[in-house]
Amino acid sequence: MINGVFMNTEEGAPQGGPLSPLLSNVMLNELDVELTKRGLNFCRYADDANIYVKSEKSANRVMKSITRFIEEKLKLKVNKEKCTV
């Protein structure tokens, strides 16, 4: 919707739609594999994820490297305004 008016779109899945969580899980399966390979503890549902590390320094390093992985390897956009350490 733009200014309260519905607009057709040719790409993506509607946010909040019933297909959105399923598509997120399919697209982010590679992220699960990568986090497991790195030995990180994490919890993810659809496009929401928590990654657990021992220090703030580690958290900042992981945030940077995982954001790079998502954007460069998976070709997805990370909303940095919603991401926190």
C-alpha positions as CSV (number, residue, x, y, z in Angstrom):
1,M,0.0,0.0,0.0
2,I,1.2,3.5,-0.8
3,N,-0.6,6.3,1.1
4,G,-3.4,3.8,2.0
5,V,-3.9,2.8,-1.7
6,F,-3.3,-0.8,-2.7
7,M,-0.7,-1.1,-5.5
8,N,0.0,-4.3,-7.5
9,T,3.6,-5.5,-7.4
10,E,5.5,-7.9,-9.5
11,E,8.2,-9.0,-6.9
12,G,8.3,-10.4,-3.4
13,A,5.7,-11.8,-1.1
14,P,3.3,-9.6,0.8
15,Q,4.5,-8.9,4.3
16,G,2.1,-10.6,6.8
17,G,0.7,-12.9,4.1
18,P,0.4,-16.6,4.8
19,L,3.2,-17.4,2.4
20,S,5.7,-15.0,3.9
21,P,7.0,-17.2,6.8
22,L,7.3,-20.2,4.6
23,L,9.3,-18.3,1.9
24,S,11.5,-16.8,4.6
25,N,12.3,-20.2,6.0
26,V,13.1,-21.6,2.6
27,M,15.3,-18.6,1.7
28,L,17.1,-18.5,5.0
29,N,17.8,-22.2,5.3
30,E,21.4,-21.5,4.1
31,L,21.7,-19.0,7.0
32,D,20.9,-21.8,9.4
33,V,23.5,-24.0,7.8
34,E,26.1,-21.2,8.0
35,L,25.3,-20.4,11.6
36,T,25.6,-24.1,12.5
37,K,28.8,-24.4,10.6
38,R,30.3,-21.5,12.6
39,G,29.2,-23.2,15.9
40,L,26.9,-20.3,16.9
41,N,23.8,-20.7,19.1
42,F,20.8,-19.2,17.5
43,C,17.0,-19.2,17.3
44,R,15.2,-18.2,14.1
45,Y,11.6,-18.1,13.0
46,A,10.9,-16.8,9.5
47,D,13.0,-13.7,9.0
48,D,13.5,-13.0,12.7
49,A,16.8,-14.3,14.3
50,N,18.6,-14.2,17.6
51,I,22.2,-15.2,17.7
52,Y,23.8,-15.8,21.1
53,V,27.4,-15.0,21.9
54,K,29.4,-14.3,25.1
55,S,30.5,-10.7,24.6
56,E,29.5,-7.5,23.0
57,K,32.7,-7.5,21.0
58,S,31.8,-10.9,19.6
59,A,28.2,-9.8,18.9
60,N,29.4,-6.8,16.9
61,R,31.8,-9.0,14.9
62,V,29.1,-11.7,14.2
63,M,26.6,-9.0,13.3
64,K,29.0,-7.6,10.7
65,S,29.9,-10.9,9.2
66,I,26.4,-12.4,9.2
67,T,25.0,-9.2,7.6
68,R,27.7,-9.5,4.9
69,F,26.8,-13.2,4.4
70,I,23.1,-12.4,4.0
71,E,23.6,-9.5,1.6
72,E,26.4,-10.9,-0.5
73,K,25.8,-14.7,-0.5
74,L,22.0,-14.8,-0.2
75,K,21.4,-11.5,-2.1
76,L,18.9,-10.3,0.5
77,K,18.6,-6.9,2.1
78,V,19.1,-6.5,5.9
79,N,17.1,-3.8,7.5
80,K,19.8,-2.3,9.7
81,E,17.3,-0.1,11.6
82,K,15.7,-3.2,13.0
83,C,19.0,-5.0,13.9
84,T,20.5,-4.6,17.4
85,V,23.4,-6.1,19.3
